[in-house]
Amino acid sequence: MTATLVDEHEVPEHREPGDNATVRVTLDASVGCRNVTQRVLRFDAGRSTTRVTGCEEVWFVAAGRGTLLVGDGRHQLEPELGVLLDPGVAWAVETRDGGLVVVAVQVPSAGEPVADRRPAIVRLADQEAITTGDREFRVLVDPGVGCRGVTQFVGWIPPGRAPTHHHTYEEVVYVLGGEGLLHLDEGTRPIGAGSCLHLPPPVEHCLENTGTTPLRVLGVFHPAGSPAAKKEVGTTDDPARATAGESGAEGQ
């Protein structure tokens, strides 16, 4: 088992006739994902076809504005929002000007569909900033808002490199901005905006920010838990050491 790194813009896109949404499946079982699938959805002006979630799904609005239509409800979408959609929910997206970009992650849900529940919508700016060492992250969607399968967060990595480490959970990462390097046992690869990473346990890795501004990452991991939980290479299994010094905000 190893990590996977792909460039969103090199992934084939798909659009159904009459739809305003272009879909790129960036990370899924074909690259080793066990329980998570990452997609990037880009909506042009107009209304999308109606889709029904087959499992629990979390979104992050990376750019643009629009309206999420669920049942009789109309929910405004803007940059920096996290969204939780339960399994069995029928939804469509309407945009006036286009340019809406959503990074969506699907995970098999535990429990019965809750098709009549309103989507949970969380503003990044409203979430508490949590720091571990010199890194910061903010949790958006997690069990606190009703999510059963994953935790979604945004992290900021300052210039520099963290210790090599691994996680007990499966994680997918989307680089929102900045530039850096992904370090793995088998080598080092550059990353930047649009890079998509799959980090299965217990692959050892670290992200390095090689720029002068923060490297900003969107992370989603399964099962849900603390983004700060990790084990540095060479440490003991002491939980206090396993969570000290660096957050999952690294994107991992």
Buried (B, 14 or more C-beta within 10 A) or exposed (E): EEBBBBBBEEBEEEEEEEBBBBBBBBBBEEBBBEBBBBBBBBBBEBBBEEBEBEBBBBBBBBBBBBBBBBEEEEBEBEBBBBBBBBBBBEBBBBBEEBBBBBBBBBBBBEEEBBBEBBBBBBEBEEBEEBEBBBBBBBBBBBEEBBBBBBBBBBBBBBBEBBBBBBBEBBBBBBBBBBBBBBBBEEEEEEBBBBBBBBBBBEBBBBBBBBBEEBBBBBBBBBBBBBBBBBBBEEBEEEEEEBBBBBBBBBBB
